[in-house]
Amino acid sequence: DSVYVAAYALQELDDMGLLDSGEKIPAEVWTEVIREISINAVSGPISFDENGDRVAAFSASYFNPDLGTWIPFNILDGDELTQLSDVIWFSNTTTVPDLDIRDPFHYWSCHSKKEKYDPTGKTVTLYTPD
């Protein structure tokens, strides 16, 4: 889609005679030309709002290895979010997995006065002495 937008912007600038002028085209002109683009491209219609953000619905999907396909689970259209289905995680449940993955580490325990090991990287809580 970005290639289509760039091509249409270049065509518009050429139609305006700005590409052959030998002059640098100001960023404001590029911005104005791109914001006025309204075309149909690979992913569907492309247009931009007054802030330069693309006006389009966005969807999020997860991959289902059993079906070998992507499954959309929500769509954001403007300010409206529509949930189509729950995400089925690799555990074959809708329970969100623990994505806070940390390296395991060895540490010294002042309380028990010996070295310990935290295999999860998460169980140690740091305290500041009074």
N, C-alpha and C positions, 0 to 999 in steps of 0.2 A: 504493500500500500504506500509506503514512503517513497518508493520509486515513481509510482503514479503521480503522487502529489508533487514531487520534484519536477517531473516531466511537464505536468500541466502548468506549474509555476514558470518554468523556463519558457514554455510556449507563449504564455501570457506576457512575459517580459520581452520576448522577441517581437510579439505583435505590437507592443508599445514602442518598439525601436530602441530599447535600452541595452540590448546585447551587442548591437553593432556600434554603439556610441563610443566605445573605448573608455568610458567613464566607469568609475566604481559605482555599483548600485547600492544605495543606502539601505541599511537594515530595516528601516521603517517601510520602505517600498516592498522589500521581500515579505515582511510581515503582513502588510496590507494585501498583497497579492495572494499569499497562502491562505489567509483568513477568509478570503472571498471564494475559495475553491469549493465546489460542490459537484462531486463526481461519483460514479459507481465504479468500484474497484474489486479486487480479489475477494475481500472479506465483506463486501457490501457497500452501502452508501458512505461517502466521506464528506464531512463538512465540519466547520469549526465555529465555536461560539465567540463572543466578544473578547474573551480572555485568551483565545488561541487554543483552547482545549478541544479535542475531537468530540463531536456530538455522535455518540453511538452507544449501543448496548454492549456491555461486556459480560462474558460468562466465565465461570470457573468450573474446571472439570477435574476428575481424578481418573487414573488408569485402572481398569479392571483386567488383570492378567488372565482370568478364566475366560472372559469374553474376547480378550485381545483388542479392546477398544476403549476410547475415552468416554466417560459418562459425565455430562454436565450436571452440576448440583445447585447452581444458583445463577441468576442473571441480574445485573445492575443496569437499569435503564433510567438515566437521569438520576433522580434522588430515590427511586423506587427499587428496593431489593426484593427479589422473588426467589424463595427457596424451592427448588424443584424436587430435591430428595436429600436424604442424609448421605454423608460421605461414609463409604465402607472402607475402613483402614485395612492394612496388611494383616491384622489379627482377625479379620472377617467380622468385625464388630463396628459399631458406631462410636465406641469410646475413643476419644482422642488419645493417641499414644504420648508417652513422655518424650518430648523432643529436646529436653534440656540435657544434652549429652556432654559429659565432662570426662576428662582423663582421670584415671585412678592415681592416687599418690600416697606416699609414706609421709607421716608427720610425727612430731613428738608430742606426747600427751603430758602436760605438766601435772595434771590430776593423778594419773596412774604412774607417772614417772617412767614411762617406757615408750618405745617406738610403736606406732600403730599403722594400719593400712586402711585406706578408704577406697574400696573397689569401685564405688559409684562416683566418687569425686564430689559428692553432695552432702554427706552426713556430718561433716565437721562444721561447727559453728564457731566463729571467731568472737572472742570477748576481749574487751579492753579492761585492764586492771583498774581498780578504783584508786 
